[in-house]
Amino acid sequence: MADNAVEAEGIVKRFGSTVALDGVDLGVEEGTVLGLLGPNGAGKTTMVRVLATLLRPDSGTASVFGRDVISRATEVRGLIALTGQFAAIDELLTGRENLRMFGQLFRLDRREASRRADELLERFDLADAADRQARTYSGGMRRRLDLASSLLTKPPMLFLDEPTTGLDPRSRNQIWEVIRELVREGTTLLLTTQYLEEADQLTDRIAVIDHGQVIAQGTGDELKDSVGGQMISVRLANPWDRERAIESLTRLGCGTPEPSELVRELTLSAPEDGIAMIEAAAHALRESGIAVSDIALRRPTLDDVFLTLTGAPATGDGAGPDTGEFAEAESEAAGARR
Amino acid sequence: MIAQLGWTLRDGYIVAGRNMRHFIRQPQLLLFSTVQPIMFVLLFSYVFGGAIGGSLPAGVSYKDFLLPGILIQSTAFRATQTAIGLSEDMKRGVIDRFRSMPMARSAVLAGRTLADLVRTIIVIGIMLAVGYAIGFRFEQGPLSAIASILVVAAFGFALSWIFAYVGLIAKGPEAAQSAGFVAIFPLVFASSIFVPVDTMPSWLQSIADVSPVTATADTARALAIGGDVWSSLWQVLVWVIGILIVFVPLCVRKYRRLQ
């Protein structure tokens, strides 16, 4: 497709014996937002680093606006900006100095860099703190300065690696607002997130990545539909009824109920007639003498998609058995110095 | 090609400016990196001066002998800062941002080593002021004095590039620092910086004789207080140029391929 801003095919990247990316195909249509959604350690950061020319893949090809990220890396760098997981700003410089420096390094002349710096400080609500060293900034302010540093030249393609991880709700909303604005201005975005809500709110398409592979792709709605038409969630009055409840619901012939984080909650997909299904479920539970505190029919959430696809809940700390995003970044950082 | 070089210089200059600001913004670092060389000048002059003075050629005072050498010691120790600084940048993610930007690949490294060169020259100035206060004098005129300082600075600049490489491959600032000191201590002490080489055991003499530190110390000393300059100057030039030819491309290559 010619109108894809980002194209990646069969990207493989290993760190020692760890396979971080195991043949990733990805496309981001120009002017849209792709969310790269995955649990901790799934390979999101590695993928972004490959696309942002920071990391050479072991195999596979990737291009940004038709320019190969390896052979035409310099051109690619002129078209992209990257805001990483950890605010990559200079702590000893003031906010204004940071922006002026990055502006000049983005090849703006001195005056233009100053002008853009002032503009962005204003826009990101940092004008009052502009002449303070960045090390005195709060987490939210750092992230805003980091994002501002990426926007100095209004690059047509932006990579945001977990732009809101660790932020309080107010700062998160500010970042979301900026992202929406950028999209309105026509910027193409690839953002990684482990928050389903964020993917749901901000992205046009979502690619779910796990263990270095894209396991599903589509719009939020398509992904939700793929799980099945509707979901029935059952809340047990007594957690010890869990095993028996699973047994009796399985007998309905719609697969095994998915466990959720809560011991007392079970989720069952209802591919066809939801009403009939909830009736059958209620009946089966009553037959078995299982007390229920709540039973409801609802549309699947991205949580359900995640659960179905990866077999592990997506949000929350310590999700999944693997090493965690921080460990991933750490091992990459260690790899960098090998 | 020329335009490319222009951008490289401009980017390097901007990064160097940033690194200079870092130096000013860390008053503690500024203080200790100034106090340490002064301390060395005073300690070596007064503690070892009496003992070592006897083994010097007739008519040479230990202060005159020591000062050009201790400039090199200080410069060599400073060069390890290049490794630490780069390593800290990598840890903080700033290098990632630089690498994702359309700037010259060598600019971050050149900016770092150039800023370190400026710092080195400032520290040399401070040490010379202290040296003059305790009785050291350049005896070969102002041009030789400047040449003496330039020789030391050039050697420091070359060392900076070696340590830039150490910084790029070390796993974190602490590792970079330890690696730096392990390399620099024997190099500095097994040389003619503090004592005449002929007072050492013969196996050590043979090492010290070929050391670039000895060549630099001998040249700086000859330019400061008199003696044969050319016999050691050509060695310094070979070392400095050789180190740069090897390490500049090596560093840029490593920087390109950081993971």
Interface residues (C-beta under 8 A of the other chain):
Chain A: F15 R49 A52 T53 L54 L55 R56 T74 R77 G78 I80 A81 L82 G84 F86 A87 A88 I89 D90 E91 L92 L93 E97 M101 F102 Q104 L105 F106 R107 Q133 S149 E332 A333 A334 G335 A336 R337 R338
Chain B: W7 R10 D11 I14 V15 G17 R18 R21 H22 R25 Q26 S87 M90 K91 R92 G93 V94 D96 R97 F98 R99 S100 M101 P102 M103 A107 L168 I169 A170 K171 G172 R257 L258 Q259
